[in-house]
Amino acid sequence: MPASTTGYGSVTLAANSGTLAKTGYSLTGWNTLASGTGTTYTLSDTYNLTGNVTLYAKWTALSYTITYDGNGFTGGSVPANTTGYGTKTLASNSGTLANTGYLFRGWNTQADGSGTRYLVSATYNLLADVTLYAEWTLVPAVIYSANGATGGTTPNDIPALSLIHISEPTRLLSI
């Protein structure tokens, strides 16, 4: 806490000595009322001291932003930014973010997926501005290759996300 200021007339109000702290807030000045609704003075402001006065720390809540990046998306929309401080719930895929041939997995701190992965609606400790990138997983498909065949045709490819019917295996009976 800064030392008391003494004198009469024009005095310079104390700046934060670096030890006054409140989690989730920054010290932005001094106020004549504890509620912060009185007269506000900035740190190191000039004050006309005419008698004893108590000035109360003026705290401003910290606020940071999570920016969501579609990371190559081909349709839908990226969620709105999340702002605040501390524990936040990450956005879902409410904007039907899509990427042809891929499934949305969640969010990552690196565009190439090498960072920290977060599932949709996971909690995130927001202590600084951050960009989270959509993380995509390739949707598997079956593609047949003739691989040098000199006759015939390959079966039709099975596109990603197609329903495949698998028949019950036939049992052979031994006599």
Secondary structure, 3 states (H helix, E strand, C coil): CCCCCCCCEEEECCCCCCCCCCCCEEEEEEECCCCCCCCEEECCCEEEECCCCCCEEEEEECCEEEEEECCCCCECCCCCCEEECEEEECCCCCCCCEECCEEEEEEECCCCCCCCEECCCCEEEECCCEEEEEEEEECCCECCCCCCCCCCCCCCCECCCCCCCCCCCCCCCCC
